[in-house]
Amino acid sequence: MKLPKYISNSKLNIYNPMKICIIGSRGFPGIQGGVEKHCEALYTSMCSQHNNIEITVFRRKPYITSSPSYKNIHFIDLPSTKIKGFETVIHSFFATCVAITQSPQIIHFHNIGPAMFSPLAKLFGIKVILTFHSANYEHKKWGKFAKLLLKGSEKIALSQADKVIFVNKFQLQKSPKKYNTKYIYIPNGIPKVSFPKNVNFIQSLKLESKKYILAVGRITPEKGFDLLIKAFSQINTDYKLVIAGGVETETGYLKKLQDMIPPLRIVFTGYTTGDNLKQLYSNAALFVLPSRNEGFPIVLLEAMAYQLDVLVSDIPATHLVDLQKKDYFKLDDENSLIKGISDKLQNITSRKYDLTNFNWDKIALKVYDIYHNI
């Protein structure tokens, strides 16, 4: 009797699966954040393609909205604070300790902050993989001490990891060369999209199809929504501006944004997902990404998948996709953003982009191969 390939050619099979623990995401589904979207797409795709793997995702209880059943994916939910600066440290420490008791072959840390505890995993002979999503210490929201802690975490993470996955090739090129044999570039992927016929959500917001500009992201200063609102307020147009994103600790920043422009011209939807988010994308006239800092913006890929015309800040992360010169405005330059929006609104058009390099199934296969080889 000939055994199936995954049994005959590998020590790891469905009866002795690879056990992988995931630390660094707040969890999924229905939890806001790029890392959260990344993990949900990556691991659901990976487990749909392979039987010989068990994924354990450590989630943070204050953010959990549901616990659906996924093939070969298990959740361990741990208490966590929402206090900025403490949330990641406290949760990552407890998650690492609990993960060690699960005896996994690999602990996969997502981002440099959680990976400060990777030496604990190595102490128990567990392999470590790091996905470097962004250089968090570049975010203006962090104080001096937090930035020093994050830079220290980066050094620990890069030195301890058996493999480092960068979603941003420019960040890879900036990272210390002495660890470059561990480095690999694997970008974020594009989610599967659908164009809903229903428009009840945008109608509830008093929006008209193709008569609004859309921006999507967490309400934090590095996303640049203050700059976008300033620029939009200077443009004489009957288009509305829609900002879809939730606020966590930056409530003062949200209040500042809400006070900047008359409410009839701007709509804050809060954190939006599922069919409601699909409605926002598929009925928008233009997508704008005003970010000051990004790792790899999944929301930009989503907008491109919905064939939207786009206008993005000129930062390294937005050059990871193939855009035209007219799709960029100068970073933090209000006049450049005003001109970019005004020019785009004069010729609203749908676009088709080549997104073949951003297929989640192919990305999941690459990460799976890393697990298998490690």
HULINWO-V778741 format. One record per backbone hydrogen bond with DSSP energy under -0.5 kcal/mol. NH is the residue of the N-H (numbers start at 1). CO is the residue of the C=O. Records with the same first field share a line. If there is no record, write none. Layout:
NH = CO  CO
This chain:
3 = 1
7 = 4
8 = 4
9 = 5
10 = 7
13 = 11  16
16 = 13
18 = 52
20 = 18  54
21 = 106
22 = 56
23 = 21  108
24 = 25
37 = 33
38 = 34
39 = 35
40 = 36
41 = 37
42 = 38
43 = 39
44 = 40
45 = 41
46 = 42
47 = 43
48 = 44
49 = 45  46
50 = 46
53 = 51
54 = 18
55 = 72
56 = 20  54
57 = 55  74
58 = 22  56
59 = 57  76
60 = 26
61 = 59  78
63 = 60
64 = 60  61
70 = 68  73
73 = 70
74 = 55
76 = 57
78 = 59  76
86 = 83
87 = 83
90 = 86
91 = 87
92 = 88
93 = 89
94 = 90
95 = 91
96 = 92
97 = 93
98 = 94
99 = 95
100 = 96
101 = 97
102 = 98  99
103 = 100
104 = 99
105 = 19
106 = 19
107 = 127
108 = 21  106
109 = 107  129
110 = 23
111 = 109  131
115 = 111
116 = 113
117 = 114
118 = 115
120 = 117
121 = 117
122 = 118
123 = 119
124 = 120  121
125 = 122
126 = 121
127 = 105
129 = 107
130 = 163
131 = 109
132 = 130  165
133 = 131
136 = 134
138 = 135
139 = 136
142 = 139
147 = 143
148 = 144
149 = 145
150 = 146
151 = 147
152 = 148
153 = 149
154 = 150
155 = 151
156 = 152
157 = 153
158 = 154
159 = 155
160 = 156
161 = 157
162 = 128
163 = 128
164 = 182
165 = 130
166 = 164  184
167 = 132
172 = 168
173 = 169
174 = 170
175 = 171  172
179 = 176
180 = 177
182 = 179
183 = 180
184 = 164
186 = 166  184
190 = 358
191 = 189
196 = 194
203 = 199
204 = 200
205 = 201
206 = 203
207 = 202
210 = 283
211 = 208
213 = 240
214 = 286
215 = 242
217 = 244
219 = 246
220 = 218
223 = 220
224 = 221
228 = 224
229 = 225
230 = 226
231 = 227
232 = 228
233 = 229
234 = 230  231
235 = 232
236 = 234
237 = 235
240 = 211
241 = 265
242 = 213
243 = 267
244 = 215  242
245 = 243
251 = 249
254 = 250
255 = 251
256 = 252
257 = 253
258 = 254
259 = 255
260 = 257
265 = 262
266 = 262
267 = 241
269 = 243  267
270 = 243
276 = 273
277 = 273
278 = 274
279 = 275
280 = 276
281 = 277
282 = 278
283 = 279
284 = 280  281
285 = 212
286 = 212
287 = 309
288 = 214
289 = 311
290 = 288
292 = 222
293 = 222
298 = 296
300 = 297
301 = 297
302 = 298
303 = 299
304 = 300
305 = 301
306 = 302
307 = 304
308 = 303
311 = 287
312 = 327
313 = 289
314 = 329
315 = 313
318 = 315
319 = 315  316
320 = 317
321 = 318
323 = 321
327 = 324
328 = 325
329 = 312
333 = 330
334 = 332
337 = 333
338 = 334
339 = 335
340 = 336
341 = 337
342 = 338
343 = 339
344 = 340
345 = 341
346 = 342
347 = 344
348 = 345
351 = 307
355 = 353
358 = 355
359 = 356
360 = 190  358
363 = 359
364 = 360
365 = 361
366 = 362
367 = 363
368 = 364
369 = 365
370 = 366
371 = 367
372 = 368
373 = 369
374 = 370
